[in-house]
Amino acid sequence: MNIEQARFNMIEQQIRPWEVLDPQVLDLLFVVKREDFVPAAYRNLAFADLEIPLADGQVMLAPRVEARLLQELGVRKGDKVLEIGTGSGYMAALLAARAEHVVSLEIRPEIAATARENLQRAGIDNVNVECADGIAGWPQRAPFDVIVFSGSVAQIPPAVLKQLRVGGRLAAVVGEAPVMEAQLITCIADGVFNTINLFETVVPALDGGQPKQEFSL
């Protein structure tokens, strides 16, 4: 397989058609090597339009979904970022390339350890992978400028919303199959949020971060 041709095809045939047109995001997809975060058994599928299996039934999200969420979040230099659901570490690597620092929460120790290894091998030193249940967020480093859920949740946990700085952005796929929607939530004032529905999709539930009970804000 011609790796660079496959990467180019992924960007031009999968990602651009999903309205990912920010040149900085597109350039980043050439720089951060997705294949370095894919399990060896699935390396030949690194650029395919599908979710790639990880350990314990978890997955890497499809490239177009990750790229679209990254674009909508508009990560800037100086931003403090919280990712809930580390997976392979690839999304954390993309976020880290644009942010000052990323905290990424992963509930499964084996997956967290593999992600740390992937990030270290890629030379990325501004990501802390913490083994924790993301439903509580990470109050130790709050507030955050950007929060992203790398997997779907039935609802956004209020504890996580409270960790978003005024002016901060949160992206998540919200709902339960077969009806889910990617949302961008902006904190416009203390305790006040504006929600934009971005696109319909269905992605696996975030393991350990899926709130089953009903919340009231």
Wavefront OBJ file of the C-alpha trace (Angstrom):
o trace
v 0.000 0.000 0.000
v 1.219 3.484 -0.855
v 0.764 5.147 2.534
v 0.864 8.737 1.338
v -1.531 8.068 -1.529
v -3.917 6.354 0.881
v -3.708 9.339 3.245
v -4.386 11.740 0.357
v -7.371 9.673 -0.751
v -8.765 9.635 2.789
v -8.625 13.403 2.980
v -9.978 14.096 -0.504
v -12.621 11.355 -0.741
v -13.848 11.024 2.852
v -13.047 14.166 4.780
v -13.533 17.063 2.347
v -17.004 15.781 1.313
v -17.972 16.008 4.990
v -17.491 19.779 4.833
v -14.071 19.724 6.441
v -12.473 22.574 4.538
v -10.305 24.309 7.156
v -6.818 24.196 5.595
v -5.155 23.966 9.022
v -7.167 20.873 9.888
v -6.509 19.283 6.500
v -2.787 20.008 6.786
v -2.748 18.480 10.262
v -4.112 15.208 8.898
v -0.988 14.938 6.756
v 1.301 15.704 9.701
v -0.167 13.484 12.453
v 0.305 9.949 11.170
v -2.942 8.058 11.749
v -1.320 4.726 10.906
v 0.964 5.076 13.947
v -2.067 4.900 16.250
v -3.819 1.945 14.615
v -3.336 -1.561 16.089
v -0.889 -3.565 13.993
v -3.540 -6.089 12.953
v -5.567 -3.322 11.299
v -2.764 -1.164 9.905
v -3.927 -1.756 6.324
v -7.295 -0.197 7.291
v -5.799 2.950 8.816
v -7.314 5.211 6.153
v -10.571 3.360 5.558
v -13.951 5.006 6.161
v -14.801 2.871 9.170
v -14.332 2.461 12.903
v -11.199 0.473 13.716
v -11.366 -2.049 16.576
v -9.233 -1.517 19.658
v -8.968 -3.697 22.752
v -11.987 -4.610 24.893
v -14.549 -3.850 22.202
v -13.570 -0.183 21.853
v -12.967 1.560 18.500
v -11.229 4.445 16.792
v -13.861 6.725 15.293
v -14.035 7.045 11.515
v -11.580 9.666 10.174
v -14.317 11.950 8.820
v -16.027 12.181 12.219
v -12.792 13.016 14.043
v -11.821 15.627 11.445
v -15.246 17.299 11.474
v -15.314 17.549 15.270
v -11.775 18.939 15.279
v -12.765 21.600 12.750
v -15.890 22.637 14.644
v -14.009 22.979 17.945
v -11.634 25.558 16.479
v -8.777 24.670 18.836
v -6.304 27.519 19.298
v -2.800 27.854 20.694
v -3.064 28.414 24.417
v -6.223 26.296 24.769
v -6.537 23.779 27.584
v -8.347 20.709 26.279
v -10.152 17.807 27.923
v -10.825 14.674 25.889
v -13.108 11.994 27.313
v -12.324 8.590 25.817
v -8.669 8.342 24.760
v -8.895 5.239 22.604
v -5.750 4.934 20.506
v -4.560 8.453 21.340
v -4.971 9.699 17.762
v -7.592 12.366 18.517
v -5.512 13.513 21.486
v -2.548 13.869 19.130
v -4.588 15.998 16.714
v -5.828 18.190 19.558
v -2.339 18.507 21.034
v -0.933 19.772 17.741
v -3.116 22.868 18.066
v -3.559 23.290 21.827
v -1.300 24.163 24.737
v -2.156 21.056 26.717
v -4.543 18.084 26.562
v -5.847 15.918 29.385
v -7.336 12.714 27.980
v -9.403 10.398 30.183
v -9.608 6.664 29.533
v -11.376 4.287 31.915
v -9.657 1.095 30.715
v -6.052 0.801 31.974
v -4.796 -1.323 29.047
v -6.141 1.104 26.461
v -4.745 4.068 28.413
v -1.300 2.425 28.527
v -1.308 1.756 24.778
v -2.354 5.340 24.046
v 0.502 6.665 26.187
v 2.931 4.481 24.238
v 1.523 5.693 20.901
v 1.790 9.343 21.927
v 5.300 8.919 23.297
v 6.435 7.162 20.128
v 4.985 10.043 18.092
v 6.973 12.537 20.166
v 3.900 14.253 21.610
v 4.639 15.563 25.103
v 1.722 17.902 25.857
v -0.877 15.179 26.510
v -1.576 13.593 29.887
v -3.521 10.330 29.631
v -5.319 9.698 32.909
v -7.093 6.454 33.816
v -10.480 7.749 34.981
v -14.207 7.639 34.309
v -14.959 10.664 32.174
v -18.476 11.144 33.528
v -16.973 13.349 36.256
v -14.647 15.206 33.919
v -11.305 16.310 35.365
v -11.943 19.081 37.913
v -8.265 19.124 38.918
v -7.398 21.029 35.707
v -10.712 22.807 35.038
v -11.875 25.051 33.526
v -11.168 23.972 29.964
v -11.338 25.910 26.709
v -12.256 22.787 24.750
v -13.923 19.507 25.746
v -14.558 16.636 23.346
v -16.194 13.255 23.821
v -14.562 10.633 21.590
v -17.638 8.416 21.595
v -21.356 8.930 22.067
v -23.205 9.749 25.293
v -26.923 9.680 26.036
v -26.634 13.149 27.566
v -23.808 15.500 28.486
v -23.022 15.038 32.190
v -23.620 18.334 34.063
v -20.333 17.887 35.944
v -18.499 18.075 32.620
v -20.452 21.091 31.357
v -19.503 22.979 34.514
v -15.834 22.513 33.624
v -16.178 24.507 30.391
v -14.754 28.004 30.523
v -16.901 30.932 29.372
v -16.244 31.094 25.637
v -15.250 27.424 25.648
v -16.542 24.800 23.200
v -17.680 21.228 23.771
v -18.262 18.669 21.014
v -20.026 15.344 21.449
v -22.255 12.862 19.682
v -25.412 12.810 21.790
v -28.324 10.375 21.838
v -28.997 6.664 21.614
v -28.939 4.496 18.506
v -30.465 4.790 15.995
v -30.886 8.521 16.652
v -27.734 10.472 17.477
v -26.536 13.951 16.613
v -23.148 15.603 16.818
v -23.473 18.811 18.804
v -21.301 21.841 19.439
v -22.041 23.464 22.798
v -20.591 26.883 23.604
v -20.539 28.390 27.082
v -21.721 31.953 26.468
v -21.923 32.992 30.133
v -21.549 31.309 33.494
v -24.038 28.430 33.422
v -25.472 29.500 30.055
v -24.907 27.324 26.970
v -25.703 27.561 23.271
v -26.121 24.283 21.372
v -25.756 23.811 17.613
v -26.672 20.513 15.971
v -23.912 19.716 13.469
v -24.824 16.442 11.762
v -26.578 13.149 12.319
v -24.449 10.074 12.840
v -24.245 6.931 14.954
v -21.071 6.043 16.833
v -20.430 3.546 19.650
v -21.228 4.615 23.195
v -18.325 5.908 25.226
v -17.385 3.092 27.573
v -17.524 4.229 31.172
v -18.754 7.681 30.184
v -22.301 6.753 29.226
v -24.641 8.291 31.782
v -27.676 6.047 32.152
v -29.620 8.151 34.613
v -31.566 11.303 33.750
v -29.865 14.574 34.632
v -31.409 17.953 35.306
v -29.402 21.091 34.762
l 1 2 3 4 5 6 7 8 9 10 11 12 13 14 15 16 17 18 19 20 21 22 23 24 25 26 27 28 29 30 31 32 33 34 35 36 37 38 39 40 41 42 43 44 45 46 47 48 49 50 51 52 53 54 55 56 57 58 59 60 61 62 63 64 65 66 67 68 69 70 71 72 73 74 75 76 77 78 79 80 81 82 83 84 85 86 87 88 89 90 91 92 93 94 95 96 97 98 99 100 101 102 103 104 105 106 107 108 109 110 111 112 113 114 115 116 117 118 119 120 121 122 123 124 125 126 127 128 129 130 131 132 133 134 135 136 137 138 139 140 141 142 143 144 145 146 147 148 149 150 151 152 153 154 155 156 157 158 159 160 161 162 163 164 165 166 167 168 169 170 171 172 173 174 175 176 177 178 179 180 181 182 183 184 185 186 187 188 189 190 191 192 193 194 195 196 197 198 199 200 201 202 203 204 205 206 207 208 209 210 211 212 213 214 215 216 217
